[in-house]
């Protein structure tokens, strides 16, 4: 079933159509949320909120943009709101973020790695996740959508409701801040 028909059926509260819609886009929404939140459990929770929002507000979808753009926008906004609420409530500590139970997709074992290289790769991944958490939320979201979701600047601009040039500025500033954080880390260690 194509997206337009799914949306019509969801608007008329067809639960089977909604279930099909969720199955079609659930992994994409989880990936977007996880790339911003860097915590799979939180991403799962937020993805549920995204689909609740879709179900409740499907009548507001005008069809001006692709349904995926609308989904990305809601997922990004819900993820950023979650981060803001976590910061306001001081619900977590930096240690929870660094050593939390992250369920990231693991690549198949590469037998060509030399002893110790896999530990270096894991350390680099942790360092990158930690660094991403330290940059401003909008920069984090723009970088996540660009590099992890491989979206174009134009698509990111639509999702974040900003101009294409602002996307470029966010990504460039974010990269510079990431670079500084990583350089500072290696200077200390």
N, C-alpha and C positions, 0 to 999 in steps of 0.2 A: 504494500500500500504506500502511495507517495505521501510526502509530508503534508501537502495541502489537504488531502482527504483525511489524514490522521488528525490534523488540527480541527477540521470541521467536526469530526466525530467526538473529539475530546471536548470541544465547546458544547456539544449536546450531551455531555457527561457519559459518553460511551466508555465504560471501564476497560473493555477489551482493547480498544484503540489506545487508551492511555498506557496500559500494560505493554503493548507493542512499542509505543513511543519510548517508554522507559528502557525497555530491553535494547532498543536501537541506539540510544544515546547515553546510557548509564556509564559505560566505561570512559567515554570522552569527557563527561562531566567530572567523574572522579579524577581523571588525569589532570584536568585544569585545576581543580581544587587542591590536589596533592602537590602540584608544581608551585603553588603559591604558599600553601600551609606547611609543606614539608613534613606532614604527619598523616599517614594513611587512615588512621582511625577517625581523625577530625575530618579528613576529606570525605570519608564515607558518610559521616553525620551531615556535613554541609550539602553533599550531593542529594540527600533525601530532602533537605530544606529547599533545594533548587527545584526539585520535581513537584513538591507541594506548591511552591510559588507558581510554577507553570500551570498546574491544574487549576489553581484559584484564579489566575489572571489570564488564561488563554484567550478570553474575549478581547483583551487589550492588544493582542498581537495583530498588527495591521498588515503584515506581509510586505512592508517596505524593504526589509532586509531578509536574508536567509534565516531560517529557523535556527541554524547553528550559531549565527551571529547573536541572536537573541539569547540562546542558551549560554554561550560564552559570557555574555554581558551579565546575566543573572549569576552565573557561577563565580565570576570575578568579584562582583559586588558582594555576594554572600560571604565569600572567602575573606575579602578585605574587612567587611563588617565584623566577622568573627575575630580576626586579628586585633581589630580596634577594641572590641569588648574584652578580649583576653588581657590586653595591655591595661585597660582601665581598671579591671578588677584585680589585677596582679595575681591572677589565678595560677600562674606557672612561674617556674624559676628557669634561669638559663640552662641549668644542668638538665632539667627535664627535656628541654628542646634538643640539647646536644646528645643526650644518652637515651632519649625516649624510644619507645617501641615503634620504629619506622618500618613499615613493610614496603620496601621498594622492590621493583622487579629486578630479579637477579639474572644476569647474563649466564648462559651456559658456561661451564668450567672451561677455561682456556688452558690446555696443557702446554702451550708454548711459553707461558710465563715462567720466569726464573724464580727461584726461591726468594721470598720477600717482596716481589713485585706486586702480588695480590694485596699484601698489607699496605703498600704504598698507595695503591689505587683506592682501597677502602678509606685510608686516611685523607686522601685528596677529596673523595666524595663527601666525607664528614666536614672537612674544612669548607668546601663550597656551600653545603647546606647551611652551615653555621654563618658563613659570610652573607648569604642571601637573606638570612633572618635579620641581619644588622642594617641592611639598606632600607630606605623608605619604601613603604608598601606599594606605591604606584610604580616605582622603579622595579621592584621585585615582580609585580604582576606583568609589566611590559616585557621584562627579560624572560619570564616563564612562558608567556604566550609566544614570544619570538623564537626562543631557542629550544624549548621543550615541546611546544605544540606546533612549531614551525609555521606560524601564521605570518602573513605579510604585514607590513606596517599599516597598510590600508585596512586590513581586517582588524588589527589591534585597535586602530583609531575608532572604528565603528563600535567595537566591543566596549572600549573604555570611554566612549563618547568624548573624544578629544581629537585634535587635528593630527594629521600624519606627521607634521614637523614636531609636534609635542611628543609623539611616540619616539621619534629619533632622539630627541633631547633626553627623555627619560632613560632610554636604553644606553645612550652614551654616558650619561652621568652615573647610571647604575654600574656600568662596566668599570668606570674609573674608580668608583668607591670599592667595588669588589677587588679590583687590582690592588688598591692601597691596603685593604684589610688583609689580603693574602700575603703581600710583601711584608707587612708589619708582623704577621704571624711567623714567617720564616726568618725574619731578622731576630726575633725573640728566641726562636728555638734553634 
